[in-house]
Amino acid sequence: MSRTTTIIGPADHGRPMTLDEFELAEGVEGHLYELGRGAIVVTDVPNTPHMRQVEELRDQLVGYKLAHKGVIYSVAAGSDAKILVADEQSERHPDLLIYKTPPPATDVWSTWIPEIVIEVVSPSSAHRDYEQKPAEYLAFGVSEYWIVDAAKREMTVLRRSRGQWARSAAKPGETYQTRLLPAFTLDVAAVLDAAK
């Protein structure tokens, strides 16, 4: 039985679709696509301040990975990995995903759980990053969710605690440490300042 590919573009923002249908869809170049709670989400390619913040985060995490062999399996970008939340009919592509373990042999994207997920907020993503994604990432099994917001000059950290998120914040002049990455210290100011 042949499968038909559906082409989606900016005009399809908000269009209802299932995860199975979205899996077969191809997006028109020049935009990014996610499925959020059964509806297509179309966003523009992020701007350079966003890119620089993601790059600063990646640089710090990869530096740690190289210095502490065996702790991090992969520092993946959203273009390399995805999170499938079947109950919500969502396919998310976080800016960065930190995996401490190798992928499973089958059903990779619906069962391989990153320990840490990171989103860098842009004006068009704030509602999704703060309001929709926390519940989805919690349901998927993520241990920590970092929300980097240069406009607010802070990084919100959601840490799993007794099946819920415990919230804290880190601001410029502070560092952030997580029990998930022993001896890792994130320079929060460097990440936020990268947006300038």
N, C-alpha and C positions, 0 to 999 in steps of 0.2 A: 504494500500500500504506500503510495507516494504521499509526501507531506508538502503542503503548500507554505511557502515563506510569505509572511506578511511584512510589507515595508511600512515603517512608522516614521513620522517626522514631527516637527513642532506643532502642527495642527492637531496631533493626536494627544496632546497634553490633557489629562483628565479622562481620557477614553477608558471605559471598563475593559478589563482583559484578565484572563486567568493566568496562573503561573505556567501552565502547559502551553498556552497560546503565546505567551511572552517569550518562552524558550525558543520558539521557532521564528520570532520576529527579528527583522534586521532594521537598524536605525539609520536614517539618513545622516551622512557625515556632518560634522560641525557642531554636534550636540551630544549630550550624555543622556542615557535613558535608565530609569529604574522602574520597578513596579512597586507601588506603595498602596497596600490595602486594596488590591484589586483594580487599581487605576494607573495608567501610564503617567510617569513623571518625566518631563522633558526639561533639561536645564542646559544653559550655555556652558561651553568649556570655561573653566575657572580663569580668573584674571591672574596676572603675575604676582600680586601680593599673596594670593591664596597659594600659588605654586611655591613661592619662597618659604612660606610657613610649613608646608608639607615637606619640602626639601630639608629644612632645618630639623624637623622632627625625625625624618628618616636618617639624616646624618648622625644625630645623637644616638638613635637606636641601633644603627648598623655599626657605629663605633663600639658600642657596648657589646654587640653580638660578636664582633671580631676579637675583642679583648676577653670575652667570657665564653669560650667555646662550649657548645652543648646546651646552653640555657635557652636560646632562641633558635627555633628551626627556620623560621622565615619572617621577614618584614615585607609584607606584600602590599601592593597598591590595589585600589579598587578596580583598576583595569585588568589585574591579574587574578582576582578572587571575588567571590560573592557570598552573600549570606541569603539562604532561602528559608523563609518563614512560611511554611505551607498553611498553617492555621490562619494567618493574616493575608495570604495571597500576596506576599511581598518578596521582591528580589532587591536586595540592597548592595551597593558597592561603596563601602566606606573609603575615606581617603587613605587610611592605613589600617592594616590588620596585623596583629602580632600573634604568631602561632608558636607555641613551645613544643608541639609534637608533630610528627610527620602525618601526612594525610592518610585517611583510611583507604582501603582498596576499592571500595565502591561507594556510591552516593556521596561523593566528596563534598559538594557544596551544601547539602542538606544535613550533613553529620559532622563535618570537620569544624570544630568550634574554636575560634581564636580566643586567646585569653584576654587580649586587649583590643578594642576597636577605637579608632580615632577619627573624628570629624572636625574639619576646619570650617567654621561658619562663614557663609557669605550671606548677603541680604536676602537672596532668593531661597536659601536653604534653612534659615533660622527656625521656622515653624517645624519643619521635618526633623531637624537635628535635636531640638529641645522637646518637642511634643509627641512626635510619632515614634521615632527610632528608639528612645529609651525602653519602652515596653517591648518592642520587638527584639532588641538585643538581650534584654533580660530573659524573655521567653526562650530565646535560642540557646542560652547558657553562657553568654559572655561574662567574664569575671569583672572587668573594668571597662568603662566607656568614658573617654576623654573628649570633651567638647571645647575646642580652642576658639576663642572669640576675641579677635583683635579689637573690634569696636568697643567691647566691654572691658578690654584690657585684663582678661582673666581666662583661666582654664578651669572649667567645671569638671570635677571628677565624680563619676558615679561608680561606687564600689559595691559589689554584691554582698549583702549581709542578710542572712536568714530569709532568703527568697525575695528580697526587695533591694532597691537601690538606697545606699547611704550616700548623701551628697556632701561634697566639700569643694573648696575653691582654692586655686593657687594664683597669685598675682605677681607682677614684675617685682623683682627683688627677692622672690621666694624660689625655692627649688621644690621639686616633687619627687618623692621616692615611693616605690611600690614593693610590697612583699613578693610580688610575682617575678620581679627582676632583682635579685639580691645585688647590692652594691651599685645599682643604677641610680643616678641623680639627673633628673631632667632640668635643664636650665630654662625655666619658663620665660624669663625676659627675652632670651635669645629667640625663642619661638615667636613671641608676640611682636618683637621688634623687627622680625623678618618681613612683616607686612608693610613697613615704612618705605 
